[in-house]
Amino acid sequence: MMESLSVEVQDRVAEHLREYINDLQDETQGNESFQRTQQKLIAAAQRAKQEIAEGKAKFS
């Protein structure tokens, strides 16, 4: 299919695909980072809840 296009159009399509793949990779990395952050937030909230239940938490 691509062979029927001019070299210039093939180059533009290839560049568009590279950008699209880069965007997908960035999104995947962002999702992975969010998952790690989310787990840390959950753990911190659980610790805070436990400290409150044990009377160890101090409120300002």
C-alpha positions in Angstrom: 0.0 0.0 0.0 2.7 2.5 1.0 4.7 1.6 -2.2 2.0 3.3 -4.3 2.7 6.6 -2.5 5.3 9.1 -3.5 8.6 9.1 -1.5 7.6 12.4 0.1 4.2 11.1 1.2 5.9 7.9 2.5 8.3 10.0 4.5 5.4 12.1 6.0 3.5 8.9 6.9 6.6 7.4 8.5 7.2 10.6 10.5 3.6 10.7 11.7 3.9 7.1 12.8 7.1 7.8 14.7 5.4 10.7 16.5 2.4 8.5 17.3 4.5 5.7 18.7 6.5 8.2 20.8 3.3 9.6 22.2 2.1 6.1 23.1 5.4 5.4 24.8 5.1 8.7 26.8 1.6 7.8 27.8 2.6 4.3 28.9 5.5 5.8 31.0 3.1 8.3 32.5 0.6 5.6 33.4 3.3 3.5 35.0 4.5 6.5 37.0 1.0 7.3 38.1 0.5 3.7 39.3 3.7 3.9 41.4 2.6 7.3 42.8 -0.9 6.0 43.5 0.5 3.0 45.4 2.6 5.3 47.6 -0.3 7.6 48.3 -2.5 4.6 49.3 0.3 3.4 51.6 0.7 6.9 53.2 -3.1 7.1 53.7 -3.1 3.7 55.4 -0.3 4.7 57.7 -2.0 7.9 58.6 -5.3 6.1 59.3 -3.4 3.6 61.5 -1.6 6.4 63.4 -4.9 8.2 64.0 -6.5 5.0 65.3 -3.5 4.5 67.6 -3.7 8.1 68.8 -0.2 8.8 67.4 -1.3 11.4 64.9 -0.9 15.1 65.8 -3.0 17.7 64.1 -2.0 21.3 63.6 
